[in-house]
């Protein structure tokens, strides 16, 4: 998935910033974690790129066929902890400029 941020700058011009969540998923600053809702008392960070694991996992797939029937060259798979109300979270901590007036997706 690629998110496009439209950021306002001086003189009413706009700048488009591309932030590719797939390519940044294994960035050293990106942190992945899983837990069980509603309390997340069992909040645990998990490494990127592991095989499926009951605690949860996040990894790349190459050339996979998805629900649309097409082959996608690069896919990010995320799977929460294997329990009811499992949650997975990715915190992308790379610097992104967001002006004080905000940004939109």
Rosetta silent file (secondary structure, phi, psi, omega in degrees, C-alpha in Angstrom):
SEQUENCE: XXXXXXXXXXXXXXXXXXXXXXXXXXXXXXXXXXXXXXXXXXXXXXXXXXXXXXXXXXXXXXXXXXXXXXXXXXXXXXXXXXXXXXXXXXXXXXXXXXXXXXXXX
SCORE:     score description
SCORE:     0.000 S_00000001
   1 L     0.000  134.116  174.860    0.000    0.000    0.000 S_00000001
   2 E  -115.958  124.658  176.180    1.289    3.445   -0.850 S_00000001
   3 E   -97.524  138.093  177.516   -0.171    6.434    0.951 S_00000001
   4 E  -111.337  119.443  176.986    0.003    9.818   -0.726 S_00000001
   5 E   -98.215  129.716  173.354    0.128   12.827    1.584 S_00000001
   6 E  -102.215  112.905 -172.954   -0.786   16.205    0.112 S_00000001
   7 E  -109.778  124.335  177.746    1.067   18.750    2.204 S_00000001
   8 E   -73.159  142.700  176.121    0.373   22.486    1.978 S_00000001
   9 L  -130.854 -179.913 -177.086    3.384   24.775    1.670 S_00000001
  10 H   -54.500  152.466  175.728    3.890   28.549    1.346 S_00000001
  11 H    65.423   27.079  176.026    2.021   30.495   -1.338 S_00000001
  12 H    62.312   19.441  173.975   -0.859   27.954   -1.539 S_00000001
  13 L   -84.855  163.341  177.566    1.231   25.467   -3.483 S_00000001
  14 E  -123.591  146.979  176.924    1.028   21.756   -2.682 S_00000001
  15 E  -120.312  135.868  178.531    3.737   19.151   -2.336 S_00000001
  16 E  -102.657  126.234  178.008    3.022   15.459   -2.717 S_00000001
  17 E  -113.331  127.512  178.443    4.933   13.094   -0.457 S_00000001
  18 E   -97.230  127.851  178.778    4.890    9.360   -1.178 S_00000001
  19 E  -125.292  104.312 -176.289    5.178    7.098    1.845 S_00000001
  20 E   -88.658  105.796 -177.474    5.398    3.429    0.880 S_00000001
  21 L   -67.172  -28.737  179.187    4.286    1.372    3.886 S_00000001
  22 L   -69.827  -49.915 -177.366    5.412   -1.895    2.294 S_00000001
  23 L   -66.919  -26.188 -179.416    9.001   -0.830    1.646 S_00000001
  24 L   -89.696   -2.330 -175.150    9.275    0.727    5.127 S_00000001
  25 L   -62.950  -32.011  179.452    7.851   -2.319    6.952 S_00000001
  26 L  -105.371   17.049  175.090   11.298   -3.783    7.653 S_00000001
  27 L   -61.863  140.575  179.890   12.993   -0.442    8.331 S_00000001
  28 L   -57.408  -23.443  179.530   15.073   -0.599   11.546 S_00000001
  29 L   -87.268  -10.317  178.988   12.934    2.216   12.975 S_00000001
  30 L   -83.584  130.980 -178.235    9.639    0.393   12.337 S_00000001
  31 E  -116.916  129.520  177.569    8.392   -1.529   15.373 S_00000001
  32 E  -109.178  142.542 -179.078    5.845   -4.352   15.162 S_00000001
  33 E  -150.723  157.800  175.324    3.877   -5.610   18.150 S_00000001
  34 E  -131.648  160.198  175.843    0.906   -7.798   19.044 S_00000001
  35 E  -166.837 -179.772  177.433   -1.474   -8.009   21.968 S_00000001
  36 E  -114.818  123.321  177.190   -4.970   -9.041   22.990 S_00000001
  37 L   -74.505  150.886   15.021   -7.705   -6.422   23.167 S_00000001
  38 L   -94.548  -12.967 -171.467   -9.199   -4.745   25.126 S_00000001
  39 L   -94.211  -26.492 -174.529   -6.337   -4.234   27.601 S_00000001
  40 L    56.979   31.711  178.247   -3.215   -5.218   25.636 S_00000001
  41 L   -63.529  -22.210 -179.626   -1.682   -6.326   28.938 S_00000001
  42 L   -99.602   25.438 -178.049    0.288   -8.917   26.933 S_00000001
  43 L   -52.342  122.843 -176.394    1.787   -6.304   24.528 S_00000001
  44 E  -137.377  130.179  173.749    4.814   -7.910   22.879 S_00000001
  45 E   -76.960  147.153 -179.822    7.129   -6.625   20.148 S_00000001
  46 E  -129.011  150.692  179.580    7.779   -9.084   17.335 S_00000001
  47 L   -77.988  156.892  174.933   10.543   -9.230   14.719 S_00000001
  48 L   -82.457  143.957  169.404    9.936   -8.598   11.033 S_00000001
  49 L    87.072   20.145 -179.597   10.261  -11.442    8.559 S_00000001
  50 L   -92.420  164.513  173.750    9.489  -14.499   10.661 S_00000001
  51 L   -71.020  164.145  177.769    7.486  -17.571    9.729 S_00000001
  52 L   -51.432  137.256 -174.809    3.883  -17.821   10.969 S_00000001
  53 L  -146.178  140.368  179.820    3.841  -17.905   14.753 S_00000001
  54 L   -58.023  -21.822  178.534    0.977  -18.025   17.289 S_00000001
  55 L   -78.999  -13.776 -178.790    2.273  -14.786   18.835 S_00000001
  56 L   117.232  160.516  179.677    1.783  -13.046   15.462 S_00000001
  57 E  -157.251  161.224  175.298    3.983  -12.261   12.487 S_00000001
  58 E  -144.163  132.191 -175.798    4.748   -9.764    9.749 S_00000001
  59 E  -162.419  167.849  175.374    6.600  -10.617    6.541 S_00000001
  60 E   -92.528  151.740  167.122    6.883  -10.093    2.812 S_00000001
  61 E  -125.390  143.259  177.877    5.491  -12.347    0.108 S_00000001
  62 E  -113.442  134.689  175.689    6.740  -12.185   -3.457 S_00000001
  63 E    54.009   52.098  178.081    4.568  -12.855   -6.509 S_00000001
  64 E   -98.030  146.207  173.101    1.445  -13.936   -4.618 S_00000001
  65 E   -88.138  124.950  179.920   -2.039  -14.244   -6.074 S_00000001
  66 L  -102.572 -176.425 -175.218   -4.484  -12.192   -3.997 S_00000001
  67 L   -57.291  -25.490 -179.836   -8.287  -12.140   -3.794 S_00000001
  68 L   -78.697   -0.861  178.535   -8.529  -10.091   -6.976 S_00000001
  69 L    82.464   -2.586 -179.239   -7.009  -13.029   -8.898 S_00000001
  70 L   -97.528  153.652  174.738   -3.942  -11.024   -9.935 S_00000001
  71 E   -85.007  127.058  177.865   -0.320  -11.730   -9.114 S_00000001
  72 E  -110.455  128.863 -172.514    1.167   -8.997   -6.937 S_00000001
  73 E   -69.104  -29.581 -174.696    4.949   -8.750   -6.948 S_00000001
  74 E  -143.308  117.418 -175.819    5.329   -7.490   -3.375 S_00000001
  75 E  -127.439  138.347  174.673    2.846   -8.111   -0.560 S_00000001
  76 E  -101.614  118.029  176.700    3.029   -7.252    3.133 S_00000001
  77 E  -101.901  128.294  173.224    1.390   -9.904    5.330 S_00000001
  78 E  -124.971  138.960  178.888    0.504   -9.015    8.899 S_00000001
  79 E  -140.358  124.864 -179.462   -1.158  -11.424   11.306 S_00000001
  80 L   -72.589  175.892  173.576   -2.092  -10.639   14.912 S_00000001
  81 L   -52.044  139.347 -173.263   -1.680  -12.928   17.867 S_00000001
  82 L   -82.107   65.205  177.406   -3.722  -16.082   17.229 S_00000001
  83 L  -140.956  163.731  171.749   -6.411  -15.428   19.863 S_00000001
  84 L   -59.620  138.356  179.438   -9.852  -13.847   19.870 S_00000001
  85 L    64.561   28.129  175.526   -9.441  -10.061   19.723 S_00000001
  86 E   -69.715  147.673 -177.886   -5.800  -10.306   18.666 S_00000001
  87 E  -132.233  141.525  170.347   -4.227   -7.064   17.451 S_00000001
  88 E  -122.456  143.663 -176.122   -1.131   -6.308   15.393 S_00000001
  89 E  -135.736  133.164  172.170    0.445   -2.864   15.294 S_00000001
  90 E  -115.377  122.415  177.729    3.131   -1.376   13.094 S_00000001
  91 E  -107.747  108.944  179.865    4.743    1.857   14.275 S_00000001
  92 L   -87.989  109.570 -173.044    6.563    3.572   11.452 S_00000001
  93 L  -103.995   16.632  177.018    9.042    5.862   13.164 S_00000001
  94 L   -74.877  149.048 -178.481   10.799    7.344   10.166 S_00000001
  95 L   -64.777  129.589  174.910   10.652   11.123    9.989 S_00000001
  96 L  -131.010  126.277  179.387    7.678   12.427    8.025 S_00000001
  97 L   -76.755  122.251  173.126    7.080   16.147    7.657 S_00000001
  98 L  -127.869  116.741 -177.945    3.534   17.115    8.606 S_00000001
  99 L   -65.820  159.667 -179.026    2.848   20.854    8.685 S_00000001
 100 L   -57.521  -30.029  179.963    1.112   22.414   11.684 S_00000001
 101 L   -75.796   -8.243  177.760   -2.008   22.886    9.555 S_00000001
 102 L   101.367 -178.122  178.676   -2.186   19.097    9.055 S_00000001
 103 L  -145.770  166.997  177.088   -2.140   16.760    6.078 S_00000001
 104 E  -132.958  150.869  178.912   -4.652   14.557    4.335 S_00000001
 105 L   -95.983    0.000    0.000   -4.484   11.045    2.956 S_00000001
